[in-house]
């Protein structure tokens, strides 16, 4: 044991002010959105986290009934987003790309019901379908057409949410596969 003088500038040895940083994979952002770059187990955890958000909003209504209208809108938005994205993601995994494109296109026709975050996700989902269809076709002309549609939708997704990491990653991957890296850099 030693007696030392207290130095307020010494924060390295002061364990009382340490902040725990949570694992980013287990978090949703402030809008309750799911990070789609993770595996299905991670997505499942985040769907559960979103359902917890709904429970927290319900508790907030109990504590502040005068703000019920505000919180109920957010609960409805989260619930709708979870249901829609899960259904379309399931169809995407099954390879039903044209049906998924149609589903996202229908959602995008209702802009007053969509937030910027949901629009970003809808454009991203549709772009991923076009991208996948471009990868699977044997026709060069169809591939170019699908890839151009994907590029357009990735750009729209980024426009609505520039922090959507999956959009950025998928768009960069497509430009790389098309050998258009410089175009990608210039598009930002």
C-alpha atoms as a printed R data frame, in Angstrom:
    type eleno elety resid chain resno       x       y       z
1   ATOM     1    CA   UNK     A     1   0.000   0.000   0.000
2   ATOM     2    CA   UNK     A     2   1.190   3.497  -0.817
3   ATOM     3    CA   UNK     A     3   0.069   6.995  -0.150
4   ATOM     4    CA   UNK     A     4  -0.085   9.089  -3.308
5   ATOM     5    CA   UNK     A     5  -1.352  12.519  -4.180
6   ATOM     6    CA   UNK     A     6  -4.618  12.748  -6.101
7   ATOM     7    CA   UNK     A     7  -4.157  14.007  -9.637
8   ATOM     8    CA   UNK     A     8  -7.476  15.020 -11.276
9   ATOM     9    CA   UNK     A     9  -5.861  14.836 -14.730
10  ATOM    10    CA   UNK     A    10  -5.087  11.131 -14.230
11  ATOM    11    CA   UNK     A    11  -8.169   9.448 -15.707
12  ATOM    12    CA   UNK     A    12  -6.429   6.232 -16.737
13  ATOM    13    CA   UNK     A    13  -6.247   4.909 -13.173
14  ATOM    14    CA   UNK     A    14  -9.648   6.265 -12.132
15  ATOM    15    CA   UNK     A    15 -12.000   3.323 -12.575
16  ATOM    16    CA   UNK     A    16 -14.994   5.169 -11.189
17  ATOM    17    CA   UNK     A    17 -15.523   7.163 -14.379
18  ATOM    18    CA   UNK     A    18 -15.250   4.264 -16.812
19  ATOM    19    CA   UNK     A    19 -18.156   3.926 -19.205
20  ATOM    20    CA   UNK     A    20 -19.270   0.545 -20.461
21  ATOM    21    CA   UNK     A    21 -19.691   0.490 -24.225
22  ATOM    22    CA   UNK     A    22 -22.369  -1.947 -25.308
23  ATOM    23    CA   UNK     A    23 -21.868  -4.336 -28.192
24  ATOM    24    CA   UNK     A    24 -23.067  -2.460 -31.283
25  ATOM    25    CA   UNK     A    25 -24.624  -5.578 -32.802
26  ATOM    26    CA   UNK     A    26 -27.145  -5.759 -29.994
27  ATOM    27    CA   UNK     A    27 -28.351  -2.214 -30.367
28  ATOM    28    CA   UNK     A    28 -30.878  -0.567 -32.547
29  ATOM    29    CA   UNK     A    29 -30.440   3.019 -33.532
30  ATOM    30    CA   UNK     A    30 -32.622   5.815 -32.204
31  ATOM    31    CA   UNK     A    31 -35.291   4.993 -34.761
32  ATOM    32    CA   UNK     A    32 -35.414   1.371 -33.618
33  ATOM    33    CA   UNK     A    33 -34.061   0.155 -36.951
34  ATOM    34    CA   UNK     A    34 -32.381  -3.159 -37.359
35  ATOM    35    CA   UNK     A    35 -28.795  -3.446 -38.551
36  ATOM    36    CA   UNK     A    36 -29.240  -5.687 -41.542
37  ATOM    37    CA   UNK     A    37 -25.588  -6.560 -41.997
38  ATOM    38    CA   UNK     A    38 -25.707  -9.164 -39.241
39  ATOM    39    CA   UNK     A    39 -26.690 -12.824 -39.262
40  ATOM    40    CA   UNK     A    40 -30.208 -14.085 -38.600
41  ATOM    41    CA   UNK     A    41 -29.529 -14.653 -34.886
42  ATOM    42    CA   UNK     A    42 -28.449 -11.027 -34.562
43  ATOM    43    CA   UNK     A    43 -31.505  -9.847 -36.463
44  ATOM    44    CA   UNK     A    44 -33.700 -11.963 -34.228
45  ATOM    45    CA   UNK     A    45 -32.178 -10.316 -31.146
46  ATOM    46    CA   UNK     A    46 -32.842  -6.899 -32.619
47  ATOM    47    CA   UNK     A    47 -36.452  -7.768 -33.435
48  ATOM    48    CA   UNK     A    48 -36.779  -8.699 -29.773
49  ATOM    49    CA   UNK     A    49 -35.146  -5.399 -28.826
50  ATOM    50    CA   UNK     A    50 -37.660  -3.565 -31.000
51  ATOM    51    CA   UNK     A    51 -40.494  -5.365 -29.258
52  ATOM    52    CA   UNK     A    52 -38.958  -4.174 -25.978
53  ATOM    53    CA   UNK     A    53 -39.052  -0.635 -27.387
54  ATOM    54    CA   UNK     A    54 -42.765  -1.087 -27.935
55  ATOM    55    CA   UNK     A    55 -43.124  -2.191 -24.305
56  ATOM    56    CA   UNK     A    56 -41.139   0.849 -23.163
57  ATOM    57    CA   UNK     A    57 -43.373   3.166 -25.161
58  ATOM    58    CA   UNK     A    58 -46.379   1.469 -23.556
59  ATOM    59    CA   UNK     A    59 -44.887   2.123 -20.121
60  ATOM    60    CA   UNK     A    60 -44.223   5.726 -21.105
61  ATOM    61    CA   UNK     A    61 -47.914   6.071 -21.956
62  ATOM    62    CA   UNK     A    62 -48.776   4.827 -18.460
63  ATOM    63    CA   UNK     A    63 -46.433   7.424 -16.952
64  ATOM    64    CA   UNK     A    64 -47.406  10.300 -19.253
65  ATOM    65    CA   UNK     A    65 -50.922   9.694 -20.567
66  ATOM    66    CA   UNK     A    66 -51.033  13.213 -22.013
67  ATOM    67    CA   UNK     A    67 -48.377  12.140 -24.581
68  ATOM    68    CA   UNK     A    68 -50.287   9.012 -25.560
69  ATOM    69    CA   UNK     A    69 -50.892  10.202 -29.135
70  ATOM    70    CA   UNK     A    70 -47.170  10.756 -29.757
71  ATOM    71    CA   UNK     A    71 -46.120   7.393 -28.338
72  ATOM    72    CA   UNK     A    72 -48.861   5.408 -30.048
73  ATOM    73    CA   UNK     A    73 -47.744   6.724 -33.448
74  ATOM    74    CA   UNK     A    74 -44.211   5.497 -32.729
75  ATOM    75    CA   UNK     A    75 -45.510   2.089 -31.533
76  ATOM    76    CA   UNK     A    76 -47.515   1.712 -34.720
77  ATOM    77    CA   UNK     A    77 -44.519   2.715 -36.867
78  ATOM    78    CA   UNK     A    78 -42.203   0.189 -35.186
79  ATOM    79    CA   UNK     A    79 -44.779  -2.612 -35.344
80  ATOM    80    CA   UNK     A    80 -45.540  -1.993 -39.000
81  ATOM    81    CA   UNK     A    81 -41.882  -1.814 -39.924
82  ATOM    82    CA   UNK     A    82 -41.070  -5.092 -38.160
83  ATOM    83    CA   UNK     A    83 -43.938  -6.919 -39.834
84  ATOM    84    CA   UNK     A    84 -43.357  -5.567 -43.348
85  ATOM    85    CA   UNK     A    85 -39.607  -6.022 -43.409
86  ATOM    86    CA   UNK     A    86 -39.769  -9.525 -41.931
87  ATOM    87    CA   UNK     A    87 -42.341 -10.645 -44.500
88  ATOM    88    CA   UNK     A    88 -40.437  -9.202 -47.462
89  ATOM    89    CA   UNK     A    89 -37.097 -10.508 -46.163
90  ATOM    90    CA   UNK     A    90 -38.563 -14.002 -45.984
91  ATOM    91    CA   UNK     A    91 -39.711 -13.757 -49.608
92  ATOM    92    CA   UNK     A    92 -36.292 -12.406 -50.618
93  ATOM    93    CA   UNK     A    93 -34.552 -15.379 -49.004
94  ATOM    94    CA   UNK     A    94 -36.914 -17.679 -50.900
95  ATOM    95    CA   UNK     A    95 -35.782 -16.088 -54.182
96  ATOM    96    CA   UNK     A    96 -39.125 -14.503 -55.015
97  ATOM    97    CA   UNK     A    97 -37.463 -11.281 -56.174
98  ATOM    98    CA   UNK     A    98 -40.182  -9.987 -58.498
99  ATOM    99    CA   UNK     A    99 -42.829 -10.302 -55.768
100 ATOM   100    CA   UNK     A   100 -40.543  -8.518 -53.305
101 ATOM   101    CA   UNK     A   101 -39.862  -5.713 -55.804
102 ATOM   102    CA   UNK     A   102 -43.601  -5.297 -56.280
103 ATOM   103    CA   UNK     A   103 -44.118  -5.243 -52.494
104 ATOM   104    CA   UNK     A   104 -41.506  -2.557 -51.929
105 ATOM   105    CA   UNK     A   105 -42.801  -0.553 -54.896
106 ATOM   106    CA   UNK     A   106 -46.305  -0.585 -53.407
107 ATOM   107    CA   UNK     A   107 -44.949   0.639 -50.076
108 ATOM   108    CA   UNK     A   108 -43.050   3.454 -51.751
109 ATOM   109    CA   UNK     A   109 -46.262   4.675 -53.408
110 ATOM   110    CA   UNK     A   110 -47.557   5.649 -49.934
111 ATOM   111    CA   UNK     A   111 -45.031   8.351 -48.989
112 ATOM   112    CA   UNK     A   112 -47.150  10.055 -46.356
113 ATOM   113    CA   UNK     A   113 -47.236   6.827 -44.364
114 ATOM   114    CA   UNK     A   114 -43.463   6.314 -44.597
115 ATOM   115    CA   UNK     A   115 -40.658   7.846 -42.609
116 ATOM   116    CA   UNK     A   116 -37.242   8.552 -44.095
117 ATOM   117    CA   UNK     A   117 -35.925   5.428 -42.368
118 ATOM   118    CA   UNK     A   118 -38.593   3.150 -43.779
119 ATOM   119    CA   UNK     A   119 -38.179   4.641 -47.263
120 ATOM   120    CA   UNK     A   120 -34.447   3.977 -47.023
121 ATOM   121    CA   UNK     A   121 -35.117   0.360 -46.094
122 ATOM   122    CA   UNK     A   122 -37.692  -0.051 -48.859
123 ATOM   123    CA   UNK     A   123 -35.344   1.284 -51.529
124 ATOM   124    CA   UNK     A   124 -32.561  -0.885 -50.124
125 ATOM   125    CA   UNK     A   125 -34.717  -4.014 -50.228
126 ATOM   126    CA   UNK     A   126 -35.768  -3.339 -53.790
127 ATOM   127    CA   UNK     A   127 -32.179  -2.571 -54.838
128 ATOM   128    CA   UNK     A   128 -30.975  -5.858 -53.355
129 ATOM   129    CA   UNK     A   129 -33.566  -7.694 -55.473
130 ATOM   130    CA   UNK     A   130 -32.488  -5.927 -58.660
131 ATOM   131    CA   UNK     A   131 -28.870  -6.614 -57.750
132 ATOM   132    CA   UNK     A   132 -29.535 -10.311 -57.175
133 ATOM   133    CA   UNK     A   133 -31.533 -10.612 -60.397
134 ATOM   134    CA   UNK     A   134 -28.625  -8.996 -62.251
135 ATOM   135    CA   UNK     A   135 -26.274 -11.569 -60.772
136 ATOM   136    CA   UNK     A   136 -28.503 -14.476 -61.762
137 ATOM   137    CA   UNK     A   137 -29.370 -13.543 -65.341
138 ATOM   138    CA   UNK     A   138 -27.398 -14.868 -68.295
139 ATOM   139    CA   UNK     A   139 -28.351 -11.947 -70.530
140 ATOM   140    CA   UNK     A   140 -25.847  -9.097 -70.550
141 ATOM   141    CA   UNK     A   141 -28.542  -6.548 -71.468
142 ATOM   142    CA   UNK     A   142 -30.810  -7.689 -68.608
143 ATOM   143    CA   UNK     A   143 -27.866  -7.615 -66.224
144 ATOM   144    CA   UNK     A   144 -27.063  -4.006 -67.155
145 ATOM   145    CA   UNK     A   145 -30.739  -3.061 -66.785
146 ATOM   146    CA   UNK     A   146 -31.066  -4.722 -63.355
147 ATOM   147    CA   UNK     A   147 -27.788  -3.233 -62.138
148 ATOM   148    CA   UNK     A   148 -28.838   0.263 -63.231
149 ATOM   149    CA   UNK     A   149 -32.125  -0.149 -61.329
150 ATOM   150    CA   UNK     A   150 -30.153  -1.321 -58.290
151 ATOM   151    CA   UNK     A   151 -27.767   1.651 -58.509
152 ATOM   152    CA   UNK     A   152 -30.739   4.039 -58.660
153 ATOM   153    CA   UNK     A   153 -32.410   2.444 -55.629
154 ATOM   154    CA   UNK     A   154 -29.181   2.290 -53.601
155 ATOM   155    CA   UNK     A   155 -28.751   6.019 -54.279
156 ATOM   156    CA   UNK     A   156 -32.338   6.731 -53.130
157 ATOM   157    CA   UNK     A   157 -31.806   4.622 -50.011
158 ATOM   158    CA   UNK     A   158 -28.647   6.573 -49.221
159 ATOM   159    CA   UNK     A   159 -30.468   9.860 -49.872
160 ATOM   160    CA   UNK     A   160 -33.099   9.018 -47.229
161 ATOM   161    CA   UNK     A   161 -30.592   7.654 -44.706
162 ATOM   162    CA   UNK     A   162 -26.883   8.358 -45.280
163 ATOM   163    CA   UNK     A   163 -26.083   6.280 -42.175
164 ATOM   164    CA   UNK     A   164 -27.613   3.070 -43.551
165 ATOM   165    CA   UNK     A   165 -24.492   0.920 -43.493
166 ATOM   166    CA   UNK     A   166 -26.009  -1.926 -45.473
167 ATOM   167    CA   UNK     A   167 -26.877   0.462 -48.291
168 ATOM   168    CA   UNK     A   168 -23.326   1.774 -48.377
169 ATOM   169    CA   UNK     A   169 -21.847  -1.730 -48.308
170 ATOM   170    CA   UNK     A   170 -24.159  -3.178 -50.975
171 ATOM   171    CA   UNK     A   171 -23.758  -0.169 -53.260
172 ATOM   172    CA   UNK     A   172 -19.962  -0.319 -52.996
173 ATOM   173    CA   UNK     A   173 -20.024  -4.043 -53.695
174 ATOM   174    CA   UNK     A   174 -22.127  -3.558 -56.825
175 ATOM   175    CA   UNK     A   175 -19.866  -0.801 -58.157
176 ATOM   176    CA   UNK     A   176 -16.853  -3.042 -57.464
177 ATOM   177    CA   UNK     A   177 -18.414  -5.946 -59.383
178 ATOM   178    CA   UNK     A   178 -19.170  -3.581 -62.261
179 ATOM   179    CA   UNK     A   179 -15.577  -2.221 -62.196
180 ATOM   180    CA   UNK     A   180 -16.961   1.277 -61.619
181 ATOM   181    CA   UNK     A   181 -15.141   2.160 -58.377
182 ATOM   182    CA   UNK     A   182 -14.429   5.711 -59.467
183 ATOM   183    CA   UNK     A   183 -18.121   6.270 -60.263
184 ATOM   184    CA   UNK     A   184 -18.981   5.144 -56.751
185 ATOM   185    CA   UNK     A   185 -16.519   7.552 -55.171
186 ATOM   186    CA   UNK     A   186 -17.789  10.423 -57.316
187 ATOM   187    CA   UNK     A   187 -21.430   9.661 -56.420
188 ATOM   188    CA   UNK     A   188 -20.826  10.663 -52.793
